[in-house]
Amino acid sequence: MQRGLMWFRHDLRIHDNPALANLASSCDTLTCVFVIDPSWSRADHFQSKHLGPQRETFLWQSLTELHRALDAMGQKLIIRTGNPLEVVANLCMDHEFDLIGVTDHPGTRERHQVDTLVSRFPQRVVVSDAHTLFTQHQLPFDLPDIPPTFTQFRKAVEKKGIQPRLPLPVPESLPAPLAGMTSEPAPLSDRRISPYQGGEIAGRAQLNHFLWDTHRVQRYKETRNGLDGWAFSSRLSAWLANGCLSVRWAAAELNRYERNVEQNESTYWLYFELLWREYFQWMLYHYGARFFRFKGIANKRPLTTFYAEAFMAWREGSTDFPIVNAAMRQLKHTGWISNRSRQLVASCLIHELGIDWRYGAAYFEQQLIDFDVAANYGNWQYLAGVGADPRGSRRFNLDKQAAQYDPDGSFVAKWLTNEEPLY
Ligand SMILES: Cc1cc2nc3c(=O)[nH]c(=O)nc-3n(C[C@H](O)[C@H](O)[C@H](O)COP(=O)(O)OP(=O)(O)OC[C@H]3O[C@@H](n4cnc5c(N)ncnc54)[C@H](O)[C@@H]3O)c2cc1C
């Protein structure tokens, strides 16, 4: 009797989940677990928590949806609370699992968890990759030689014609659950804070919506710098970050769209942005803890001061810059802002207020429902001039940007006039 344990982390899906597929084909019983770490809710991280209320809601929706999908296959999701590594290690000792499946992730904590598990239970842990488009084997360079800029990375990948791995389908069946496993009740809230709904079904529906239903992908390159509204960009990030949607699935669908409907600059640009995501994942794999240092991967010390008041004004949306204030209020209320807004508010924190970029990155971590450790810290470093940027640093003229991207002032008016505006 082979007993399997599937430890879900940032892969909250049953499609294209090689770890789950592997256990499905090699075990007689299966236990599926997700661990809530209480430290996520403590505000000890540059004055922010790891998990703010919007992120938490999205996570719970995703877990509920995963539980439903497993339940439809005769399985269930066991939720536990505690230090994830300890919880999983205790489960392994109590139930003597023969195989432990987990999806690799570049986060330093996540890698430490896997390394420790492998050293404590050698031969039993199977680490699968599915968080990135490519496998490490496919990369046209050894990780220590990762190109220093995105453009070099993209060209290296494209020149060699490297294609994303094809996604796996949902397993046909899953082994039965191990008897006697209990789960904590899910404290689900039904508060709807935005049109985002966590989980695999909603993630795949949004992909279909952007490609096949509305064909908005065909104009993505022209619209992608929008500030507000649902239609100007793919809105896939939250599902990708939580692993409700596989990035390989998204790339395969985009490719199918290009073959069957239309291939143009905009459809390429969506892939181009997925390559940005990819680049930051591999950068984090390579740099590890250096990714989070004040001096960044460039090892340059930015000039900063810390005024608690200025930081609070930034967080609350009461700086001298209306465009920044509008975006920060949108972020506070909804857990999402556009890429353009992220650039503007980050530029304000770093260059106008002179604050350490890591305070901004940590606040984004708390607030963003699409928080992805590699994309977030990679972008913040880039804007602070301590990351993978040949140009040094990026300072935006906020008045000019407001005139260009919010010419009629409607974005500012919407988010500054209402107390708690709805989407
Ligand atoms: C300071 C800052 C912090 C950011 N933090 C995050 C984060 O925590 N999580 C996150 O997913 N993205 C982050 N981004 C990148 C980008 O802003 C979001 O991915 C994007 O706005 C999400 O909306 P979308 O899905 O509609 O994106 P689209 O424009 O439709 O792009 C499609 C996908 O490509 C990827 N992508 C797009 N732009 C980038 C980029 N610049 N870097 C990396 N991946 C990208 C995302 O997975 C996105 O879902 C950050 C950008 C900045 C400037």
The ligand as an ORCA input file, in Angstrom:
! r2SCAN-3c Opt
* xyz 0 1
  C       6.178     47.737     -8.319
  C       5.501     46.577     -9.033
  C       5.097     45.450     -8.300
  C       4.499     44.369     -8.954
  N       4.103     43.282     -8.194
  C       3.553     42.201     -8.826
  C       3.136     41.060     -8.082
  O       3.291     40.964     -6.855
  N       2.554     40.028     -8.769
  C       2.391     40.072    -10.129
  O       1.850     39.105    -10.701
  N       2.801     41.124    -10.843
  C       3.357     42.199    -10.246
  N       3.724     43.292    -10.995
  C       3.657     43.208    -12.456
  C       2.362     43.711    -13.126
  O       2.050     44.990    -12.671
  C       1.185     42.775    -12.892
  O       1.535     41.449    -13.230
  C      -0.010     43.162    -13.763
  O      -0.360     44.499    -13.561
  C      -1.179     42.250    -13.456
  O      -2.287     42.549    -14.237
  P      -2.693     41.632    -15.467
  O      -2.780     40.199    -15.065
  O      -3.903     42.215    -16.086
  O      -1.421     41.794    -16.395
  P      -1.229     41.712    -17.975
  O      -0.753     43.025    -18.440
  O      -2.413     41.140    -18.646
  O       0.006     40.700    -18.099
  C      -0.191     39.272    -18.205
  C       0.637     38.573    -17.144
  O       2.033     38.806    -17.365
  C       2.719     38.924    -16.120
  N       3.306     40.265    -16.013
  C       2.863     41.399    -16.608
  N       3.696     42.434    -16.327
  C       4.657     41.926    -15.534
  C       5.808     42.493    -14.918
  N       6.141     43.793    -15.050
  N       6.585     41.689    -14.132
  C       6.279     40.383    -13.972
  N       5.209     39.795    -14.540
  C       4.416     40.561    -15.318
  C       1.665     38.696    -15.026
  O       1.692     37.336    -14.673
  C       0.377     39.076    -15.725
  O      -0.762     38.441    -15.180
  C       4.317     44.397    -10.354
  C       4.711     45.535    -11.063
  C       5.284     46.613    -10.413
  C       5.684     47.834    -11.223
*
